[in-house]
Amino acid sequence: MAQNSFASKIGFILAAAGSAIGLGAIWKFPYVTGTSGGGAFLLMFLAFTLLLGLPLLIGEFIVGRSTQKTALLAFKQLGHGRWSIIGYLGVIACFLLLSFYSVIGGWVLIYIGLGLSGTLTGRTADEFGDVFGNVVSTPGIAVLGQFLFLLITLLIVLRGVEAGIERMSKILMPLLFISFIVLVVRSLTLDGAMEGVRFFLQPDFSALTGESVLFALGQAFFSLSLGVAAMLTYASYIKTKGTLNRSANMIVLLNITVSLLAGLAIFPAVFASGLDPAEGPALLFVVLPAVFNQVPLGGFFMVLFFLLFAFASITSSIAMLEVVVAGVTDRLNEKKSTWTKKQVTVTAAILVFVVGVPSALSFGLLSDLQIWNGRTFFDTMDYLVSYILMPVGALLTSIFVGYVVDQRILKDEIQTSEPGKKLYPIWHALIRYVIPVTVAIVMVSTWVTTLTAQ
């Protein structure tokens, strides 16, 4: 088996699901839901995920597997060279995404250390807020966490696809689901938990704004790693024919399941603890430790959860680094460069770390530095990737798959079963018309609203 290929279908599904789940579903989804209207945001997120995310995921799979090429070369092979811009945007987006993603991953590693030392035991919710504040505002701690997270990511990517990415995903993703279920059960039994359930599941459309709709769209793409060529790259490592539709369905189902579990674990606990659901990025790090403190052997389960959370985050980060490395390596090979993939991987990881340092310092030394529209460096990187580069990448990918790729290739990849033959016209209509129009309307209307508000 070649190093850059998946050994099994389940390995590919778990690796791709790991890429999708990570911080997107566990960290970002709850706090964006909390700041964007609760149940109404959840409904928008589900609609965007199923109607836009799933068809686009299949589209990225087709581009990757049919070409067996990664981001920078796949679009060129199926279309004209100018379409390579989509691959370049994906590589840039993954690079920037990993630069601030690694900061949150570093926080998770720090929390593992705090849990093992007993620092997180026997504290109140307010005290957990203070602990989180100290972690993110202390420069040495924040940067060290970011460095360790990227180092772990680097070491796994250096091992290759089958020995590194696939093997880790097969072990850790099932464990993450089990620990989440335990956490949800405990959270739902807290006093006042049902108020949090209502906030999460009962839509209040008066709480939605134009920006909330953009956030729901961005979250649908972020949580599935769409628009950044990550799923395309993983699909290029599939060496055998199979039903891409089923793989995509399974990945979307797993992603939605974890998002729902995250919401059911966190929001009941938020309301039971009297905390603000609009707490923001700190939500996960303040609420969950408070819940674990009310569980027998809570300290053990807390460390176990953050350990699994760290590995889920790493499965996403290795996909981002792999996109950058694979894309650049393919391009260098095309130019007959003597650079090896190992050299590219180490260099890319170092550059990501350097670019990410300002994000790590955005909650301390650089907290007063506002880059754009009152946003810190960290928030600016997040907004740029999640709500500009990802939607733009998704828009261009849908246009490319819908109008440029030969329909014979599309049909050959999708119509491998009777259900696939029946669903093909619907999928093709979504990828050609619904996705480009919807994404364009949401992006432009939100940007216009933002500019006029200024």
Sequence and secondary structure as in RCSB ss.txt:
>XXXX:A:sequence
MAQNSFASKIGFILAAAGSAIGLGAIWKFPYVTGTSGGGAFLLMFLAFTLLLGLPLLIGEFIVGRSTQKTALLAF
KQLGHGRWSIIGYLGVIACFLLLSFYSVIGGWVLIYIGLGLSGTLTGRTADEFGDVFGNVVSTPGIAVLGQFLFL
LITLLIVLRGVEAGIERMSKILMPLLFISFIVLVVRSLTLDGAMEGVRFFLQPDFSALTGESVLFALGQAFFSLS
LGVAAMLTYASYIKTKGTLNRSANMIVLLNITVSLLAGLAIFPAVFASGLDPAEGPALLFVVLPAVFNQVPLGGF
FMVLFFLLFAFASITSSIAMLEVVVAGVTDRLNEKKSTWTKKQVTVTAAILVFVVGVPSALSFGLLSDLQIWNGR
TFFDTMDYLVSYILMPVGALLTSIFVGYVVDQRILKDEIQTSEPGKKLYPIWHALIRYVIPVTVAIVMVSTWVTT
LTAQ
>XXXX:A:secstr
  TTS SSHHHHHHHHHHHHHHHIIIIIHHHHHHHTTBHHHHHHHHHHIIIIIHHHHHHHHHHHHHHT  HHHHH
HHHS GGGHHHHHHHHHHHHHHHHHHHHHHHHHHHHHHHHHHTTTTT  HHHHHHHHHHHHH HHHHHHHHHHHH
HHHHHHHHT IIIIIIHHHHHHHHHHHHHHHHHHHHHHTSTTHHHHHHHHHSB GGG  HHHHHHHHHHHHHHTT
TTTTHHHHHHTT  S   HHHHHHHHHHHHHHHHHHHHHHHHHHHHHTT  TT  TTHHHHHHHHHHTTSTTHHH
HHHHHHHHHHHHHHHHHHHHHHHHHHHHHHHHHHTT    HHHHHHHHHHHHHHHHHHHHTTTTTTTT   BTTB
 HHHHHHHHIIIIIHHHHHHHHHHIIIIIS HHHHHHHH SSHHHHHHHHHHHHIIIIIHHHHHHHHHHHHHHHH
HHH 
